[in-house]
Amino acid sequence: MALVLFTTNPGAFAQSFDPAQILRHPQSYDGKRLTVSGTIRHVFAQTTRQGKDYTTFDLCDDACLKVFVWGHPGLRENQRQTVSGKFVIMKHVEAQTLANVLETQQGSIR
């Protein structure tokens, strides 16, 4: 059984961006909800010491934006995707620190 979460408010992520656009001035987007489109690269599925699954991947165009999602959504390299989530300049997952990352949920990857 899989839990899939969907965003029911289409206006929550009305503005769409490219990864390069965000990474030119990341501090301008910190804490904001964004929709970003690009090609998936470097999918890395992991599990925390507490047994909680998560996945990181890069969403790329001219530049690559790191994406973080709890769970293992079954993404493949070179898929073109649109991802909605909250952009943060820094995210900590156990001892790992991720910079310039879009935090999302499985149902927000299309």
N, C-alpha and C positions, 0 to 999 in steps of 0.2 A: 504494500500500500504506500503510495507516495502522496505527500502533502504539496499541493501547488497553490500558490497565493497569487491573486490577481488584483490589479489596481482598478478600482471602480470609479475613480474620479479622473476622467480624461484631461481635465484642466490642470491637474497636479503637475504634469510634466509637459506643458504646452510648448516650450521652447526647445528646439532640437539643435545639437551642436556636433561638430567633428572633433575627434581627439586633439588634433593639432591646435584648434581654436582654443580649447580649454587650457592646454599646456603652455600656451604663450603667456598667459597671465593667470596661473592657478589660484593665487590669493584672491582674485576677484570672484571666484566661484565657490570658495570654501563655505561649506554648510548649506549650499543651495541644491535643490532638487533639479536634476537635468535629465534629458533624453539624449543619448549619444549613439551614433551609428558607425560601424566599421567592420573590419574583418578580424575574426578571432585568431589569436596566435598564443602559443606557450600556455596551454591549459595544464594546470597543476592541481590535482585533487589530493587533499591532505585530511588528516584527522588530528584533532587536538589531543592532549594528554588525558582530557576528560572524556574522550570518545566522541566528540562532536565533529561531524564531517563538514568540510568547507572546500571551496574551489577558488583559485585565483586564475585569471587569464588576462591577456592583453587584448584590447580592442584598438585596432590600428587603421590609420589612413596614412598620411604623411608622417605621423608620429603615433606612438602607442600609449594608451591610457590603461592603467591597471584597474581591473574589476575584481571585487570580492563578493562572494555569495555563500551563504550557509547552505550546506548540502552538496551533492554531486549531480548537477543537472544534465550530465551526459552530452556536453558540448564537444564539437570536433574542430580540429584545426581548419582554417580557411573558410569557415562558415561566415557569411555576411549576416550580422545581427544588429538589432536596435535594442539598447539597454536603457532602462530608466532607473534612477536611484539618486542617492544623496552623495555629492562629491565632498571629500574631506582631504585636506592637505596631508594629514597623518593619521594612520590607523595602526593600533597595536593588536596583534593576535599572539598570545603567549609571549615568547621571546622575540618574535618577528615584528619588525616595523615596516609598514608599507607607506610609501610616499605617493601623493597625488592619486588617490584611489576613488573609484565610484563604488559605493556600497549598494547592493541591490538584493532582491529576492528572486527566487526561481521563476515565479510567474511574471516577472518584469523583464525577462529576456525573450525577445521575439525575433 
